[in-house]
Amino acid sequence: MVASRNKPSVDLPARVGAFLAARLVAGQPLWVGLSGGCDSVVLTHCLSRLELPAPLHAIHVHHGLSANSDDWADFCADYCRRLGIPLTIRRVAVDAVSGLGIEAAARAVRYAAFADCVTGSLLLAHHRGDQAETVLFNLLRGSGVTGAAGMPAERQYGGLRLLRPLLDITREQIEACARVAGLAWIDDESNADTALTRNYLRHEALRGLDQRFPGAEAALARAAANFFEAAGLLDELAELDWQRLAAGDALPMRNLRLLSPQRLKNLLRFRLRHLGWQVPVATRLDEFARQLLAAGPDRHPELVLTEGAMRVAGGALHWLSDK
């Protein structure tokens, strides 16, 4: 790419540095996810210019979905070699017939690779446009407050800490930084395929919304921040309910019935997220909460999930892991 004569509208290395200053722990391993696309190349460039409290490592997940996948891995290896950053390349197999859809299946194996290879903090290059797409996608799926909150700037993923320092930065600002720095990047040809949901939202839905409602992307990002605050309050309420009503790792039925249906579902969702389990769709959770509140002493409601089951036994609700 040829460097532009125009300066980027934000000093991205400074913004990334300010974001990390309050979040990084000295000596904790520090990684960056490097796909080879413009966003992750720019993030890696910014990090290479900062004084970090620990050596930086990069990870590239090789999905094998494109005929160009090997070239992308080679690009990332060359880029990291020039920056002096150690790179781990993890090859994964995406199950295209899992029922999740190719995008969700690729994301699942990518994050599993992160969890297997990375310790400490992992920096990801999601930006404001990605946030708007996530919020819109989740709203169209009928997600609740947590889904509407989009991607948090910081969260735990098992033993891994995910950090997203570019969430308030636009795609245009990132590309401007890349041009000024004279950076090259790869373009995934699948990004233009509007048969994929994320691409449709980016190229069609959000573009149309922005024409009718200028600033739609920024508004969706602000809405995500508002929903994030609301989700935090609901989690605080659920934590109080758990501390007040739980007995060890179980929830006695006599205590459970002190809650309203809405508050019970909030507590169930909180508990599942705390365990790292996938929260079921609203209709399944609604029905299970109804069964819990209506069950007689001879009934033992159960909800089977991918990671295990929520099951009533011995007068209490238990979370039984399959692992």
C-alpha positions as CSV (number, residue, x, y, z in Angstrom):
1,M,0.0,0.0,0.0
2,V,1.2,3.5,-0.8
3,A,1.5,5.9,2.2
4,S,-1.0,8.8,2.1
5,R,0.1,12.4,2.5
6,N,-2.8,12.9,4.9
7,K,-2.3,12.3,8.5
8,P,-4.7,10.0,10.3
9,S,-7.3,11.7,12.4
10,V,-6.2,9.9,15.6
11,D,-2.8,8.9,17.0
12,L,-3.5,5.2,17.2
13,P,-0.4,4.1,19.0
14,A,-1.1,6.7,21.7
15,R,-4.7,5.6,21.9
16,V,-3.7,1.9,22.2
17,G,-1.1,2.8,24.8
18,A,-3.6,4.7,26.9
19,F,-6.0,1.8,26.7
20,L,-3.4,-0.7,27.9
21,A,-1.8,1.5,30.6
22,A,-4.6,0.8,33.0
23,R,-5.1,-2.8,32.1
24,L,-1.8,-4.6,31.6
25,V,0.0,-6.4,34.4
26,A,3.8,-6.4,34.4
27,G,5.2,-9.8,33.5
28,Q,1.8,-11.2,32.3
29,P,2.2,-12.8,28.8
30,L,0.9,-10.5,26.1
31,W,-0.4,-11.7,22.7
32,V,-2.0,-10.2,19.6
33,G,-4.3,-11.9,17.2
34,L,-2.9,-11.4,13.7
35,S,-5.1,-12.4,10.8
36,G,-3.1,-10.4,8.2
37,G,-6.1,-8.1,7.5
38,C,-5.7,-4.3,7.8
39,D,-7.1,-4.1,11.4
40,S,-4.8,-6.6,13.0
41,V,-1.8,-5.5,11.0
42,V,-2.4,-1.9,12.3
43,L,-2.9,-3.1,15.9
44,T,0.3,-5.1,15.7
45,H,2.1,-2.1,14.2
46,C,0.9,0.1,17.1
47,L,2.0,-2.4,19.7
48,S,5.4,-2.7,18.2
49,R,5.9,1.0,18.8
50,L,5.0,0.9,22.5
51,E,7.0,0.1,25.6
52,L,5.1,-2.9,26.8
53,P,5.4,-4.5,30.3
54,A,6.1,-7.9,28.7
55,P,7.4,-9.3,25.4
56,L,4.8,-9.4,22.7
57,H,3.8,-12.6,20.8
58,A,1.4,-13.0,17.9
59,I,-0.9,-15.8,16.9
60,H,-2.3,-16.5,13.5
61,V,-5.1,-19.0,13.1
62,H,-5.0,-20.9,9.8
63,H,-8.6,-21.9,9.0
64,G,-7.8,-23.4,5.7
65,L,-11.1,-22.1,4.2
66,S,-9.4,-20.2,1.3
67,A,-7.0,-21.3,-1.4
68,N,-4.9,-18.3,-0.2
69,S,-4.7,-19.5,3.4
70,D,-1.1,-20.5,3.2
71,D,-0.1,-17.2,1.6
72,W,-1.8,-15.3,4.5
73,A,0.2,-17.4,7.0
74,D,3.4,-16.6,5.1
75,F,2.5,-12.9,5.0
76,C,2.0,-12.9,8.8
77,A,5.3,-14.8,9.4
78,D,7.2,-12.3,7.2
79,Y,5.5,-9.3,9.0
80,C,6.3,-10.6,12.4
81,R,9.9,-11.5,11.4
82,R,10.5,-7.9,10.3
83,L,9.0,-6.6,13.6
84,G,11.0,-9.1,15.7
85,I,7.8,-10.5,17.2
86,P,7.5,-14.3,17.7
87,L,4.6,-15.8,15.8
88,T,2.6,-19.0,16.5
89,I,0.6,-20.4,13.6
90,R,-2.2,-22.7,14.6
91,R,-3.9,-24.8,11.9
92,V,-7.5,-25.7,12.6
93,A,-10.3,-27.6,10.9
94,V,-13.7,-25.8,10.5
95,D,-16.7,-28.1,10.5
96,A,-18.7,-26.7,7.6
97,V,-21.7,-29.0,8.3
98,S,-21.9,-28.4,12.1
99,G,-25.2,-26.6,11.8
100,L,-23.6,-23.4,13.2
101,G,-22.9,-21.8,9.8
102,I,-19.5,-21.3,8.5
103,E,-18.9,-17.9,10.2
104,A,-19.9,-19.2,13.7
105,A,-18.0,-22.5,13.2
106,A,-14.8,-20.7,12.2
107,R,-15.2,-18.4,15.2
108,A,-15.6,-21.3,17.6
109,V,-12.5,-23.1,16.4
110,R,-10.5,-19.8,16.4
111,Y,-11.3,-19.0,20.0
112,A,-10.6,-22.6,20.9
113,A,-7.2,-22.2,19.3
114,F,-6.7,-19.0,21.3
115,A,-7.5,-20.8,24.5
116,D,-5.2,-23.7,23.7
117,C,-2.2,-21.6,22.7
118,V,-2.4,-18.3,24.5
119,T,-1.9,-17.4,28.2
120,G,-2.3,-14.0,29.8
121,S,-3.8,-11.2,27.7
122,L,-4.8,-11.5,24.1
123,L,-5.4,-8.3,22.1
124,L,-7.9,-8.4,19.3
125,A,-8.4,-5.8,16.6
126,H,-12.2,-5.4,16.5
127,H,-13.2,-1.8,15.8
128,R,-16.4,0.3,16.0
129,G,-17.8,-1.1,12.7
130,D,-17.4,-4.6,14.1
131,Q,-19.2,-3.5,17.2
132,A,-22.1,-2.1,15.3
133,E,-22.4,-5.3,13.2
134,T,-22.4,-7.4,16.4
135,V,-25.1,-5.3,18.1
136,L,-27.3,-5.4,15.0
137,F,-26.8,-9.1,14.5
138,N,-27.6,-9.9,18.1
139,L,-30.7,-7.7,18.0
140,L,-32.0,-9.4,14.9
141,R,-31.6,-12.8,16.7
142,G,-33.7,-11.5,19.5
143,S,-30.9,-11.4,22.0
144,G,-31.4,-9.8,25.4
145,V,-29.4,-7.1,27.2
146,T,-26.1,-9.0,27.2
147,G,-26.3,-9.7,23.4
148,A,-27.3,-6.1,22.7
149,A,-24.2,-5.0,24.7
150,G,-22.1,-6.4,21.8
151,M,-18.4,-7.0,22.5
152,P,-16.8,-5.8,25.7
153,A,-13.5,-4.0,25.6
154,E,-12.3,-6.5,28.2
155,R,-13.5,-9.9,29.3
156,Q,-12.3,-13.2,30.6
157,Y,-12.5,-16.2,28.2
158,G,-11.7,-19.2,30.5
159,G,-8.2,-18.4,31.8
160,L,-7.5,-16.0,29.0
161,R,-8.1,-12.2,29.1
162,L,-9.4,-10.7,25.9
163,L,-8.7,-7.0,25.3
164,R,-10.1,-4.9,22.4
165,P,-8.3,-1.5,22.3
166,L,-9.8,-0.4,18.9
167,L,-13.5,-0.7,19.7
168,D,-14.0,3.1,19.6
169,I,-11.9,3.5,16.4
170,T,-13.5,3.5,12.9
171,R,-12.5,1.4,10.0
172,E,-11.6,4.6,8.1
173,Q,-9.2,5.7,10.9
174,I,-7.5,2.4,10.9
175,E,-7.0,2.4,7.2
176,A,-5.7,5.9,7.3
177,C,-3.1,4.9,9.9
178,A,-2.1,2.0,7.7
179,R,-1.6,4.2,4.6
180,V,0.5,6.8,6.5
181,A,2.7,4.0,8.0
182,G,3.1,2.4,4.5
183,L,1.7,-0.9,5.8
184,A,0.6,-3.7,3.5
185,W,-2.1,-6.2,4.4
186,I,-4.0,-9.0,2.9
187,D,-7.7,-8.9,1.8
188,D,-9.8,-12.0,2.5
189,E,-11.9,-12.5,-0.6
190,S,-14.7,-13.9,1.5
191,N,-15.2,-10.4,3.0
192,A,-17.1,-9.4,-0.2
193,D,-19.5,-12.4,-0.1
194,T,-22.8,-10.9,1.1
195,A,-24.3,-14.4,1.4
196,L,-22.4,-14.4,4.7
197,T,-24.5,-12.7,7.4
198,R,-21.7,-10.4,8.8
199,N,-20.8,-9.2,5.3
200,Y,-24.4,-8.6,4.4
201,L,-24.8,-6.4,7.6
202,R,-21.6,-4.5,6.8
203,H,-22.1,-4.0,3.0
204,E,-25.8,-3.8,2.7
205,A,-27.7,-3.3,6.0
206,L,-25.4,-0.8,7.8
207,R,-24.7,1.1,4.6
208,G,-28.4,1.5,4.0
209,L,-29.1,2.5,7.6
210,D,-26.3,5.1,7.5
211,Q,-27.8,6.7,4.4
212,R,-31.2,7.0,6.1
213,F,-29.8,7.7,9.6
214,P,-26.3,9.4,9.3
215,G,-24.1,8.2,12.1
216,A,-25.9,4.9,12.5
217,E,-22.7,3.0,13.3
218,A,-21.7,5.4,16.0
219,A,-25.2,5.3,17.5
220,L,-25.2,1.5,17.6
221,A,-21.8,1.6,19.3
222,R,-23.2,4.1,21.9
223,A,-26.2,1.8,22.4
224,A,-23.9,-1.1,23.1
225,A,-22.2,0.9,25.8
226,N,-25.6,1.7,27.4
227,F,-26.6,-2.0,27.2
228,F,-23.3,-3.0,28.7
229,E,-24.0,-0.8,31.8
230,A,-27.5,-2.4,32.1
231,A,-26.1,-5.9,31.8
232,G,-23.6,-5.1,34.5
233,L,-26.4,-4.0,36.9
234,L,-28.3,-7.2,36.1
235,D,-25.2,-9.3,36.9
236,E,-24.8,-7.4,40.2
237,L,-28.4,-8.3,41.0
238,A,-27.9,-12.0,40.1
239,E,-24.7,-12.1,42.2
240,L,-26.7,-10.8,45.2
241,D,-29.4,-13.4,44.6
242,W,-26.8,-16.2,44.3
243,Q,-25.1,-15.2,47.5
244,R,-28.4,-15.0,49.3
245,L,-30.1,-18.1,48.0
246,A,-27.5,-20.7,47.0
247,A,-26.2,-23.5,49.1
248,G,-22.7,-24.3,47.9
249,D,-22.9,-25.0,44.1
250,A,-26.6,-25.7,44.2
251,L,-29.8,-23.7,44.4
252,P,-32.4,-25.1,46.8
253,M,-35.9,-25.2,45.3
254,R,-37.5,-23.6,48.3
255,N,-35.1,-20.6,47.8
256,L,-35.5,-20.6,44.1
257,R,-39.2,-20.1,44.4
258,L,-38.7,-16.8,46.2
259,L,-37.7,-15.3,42.9
260,S,-40.0,-13.8,40.2
261,P,-39.8,-15.6,36.8
262,Q,-37.8,-12.7,35.4
263,R,-35.3,-12.6,38.3
264,L,-35.0,-16.4,38.2
265,K,-34.1,-16.3,34.5
266,N,-31.6,-13.6,35.2
267,L,-29.9,-15.7,37.8
268,L,-29.9,-18.8,35.5
269,R,-28.2,-16.8,32.7
270,F,-25.7,-15.4,35.2
271,R,-24.8,-18.8,36.6
272,L,-24.4,-20.3,33.1
273,R,-22.1,-17.5,32.0
274,H,-20.1,-17.8,35.2
275,L,-19.5,-21.5,34.4
276,G,-18.6,-20.7,30.8
277,W,-21.6,-22.5,29.4
278,Q,-23.6,-21.4,26.4
279,V,-26.9,-19.7,27.5
280,P,-29.8,-21.4,25.7
281,V,-32.3,-19.5,23.5
282,A,-34.9,-17.5,25.3
283,T,-37.8,-20.0,24.6
284,R,-35.9,-22.9,26.2
285,L,-34.9,-20.9,29.2
286,D,-38.5,-19.5,29.6
287,E,-39.9,-23.0,29.6
288,F,-37.3,-24.4,32.0
289,A,-37.9,-21.5,34.5
290,R,-41.7,-22.2,34.3
291,Q,-41.1,-25.9,35.1
292,L,-38.9,-25.0,38.0
293,L,-41.4,-22.7,39.6
294,A,-44.3,-25.1,39.0
295,A,-42.6,-28.4,39.8
296,G,-44.0,-30.5,42.6
297,P,-41.7,-32.5,45.0
298,D,-42.0,-35.6,42.7
299,R,-40.8,-33.7,39.6
300,H,-37.2,-33.3,38.5
301,P,-37.0,-30.7,35.7
302,E,-33.9,-30.9,33.6
303,L,-32.4,-28.8,30.8
304,V,-29.7,-30.5,28.8
305,L,-27.1,-28.2,27.2
306,T,-23.9,-28.7,25.2
307,E,-21.6,-28.4,28.3
308,G,-23.8,-30.4,30.7
309,A,-27.2,-30.2,32.3
310,M,-29.2,-28.1,34.8
311,R,-31.1,-30.7,36.8
312,V,-33.3,-30.8,40.0
313,A,-32.3,-33.5,42.4
314,G,-32.5,-33.8,46.2
315,G,-34.7,-30.7,46.4
316,A,-32.1,-28.4,44.7
317,L,-31.1,-27.3,41.2
318,H,-27.7,-28.5,40.2
319,W,-25.3,-27.7,37.3
320,L,-23.8,-31.0,36.2
321,S,-20.9,-30.7,33.7
322,D,-20.2,-33.3,31.1
323,K,-16.4,-32.6,31.4
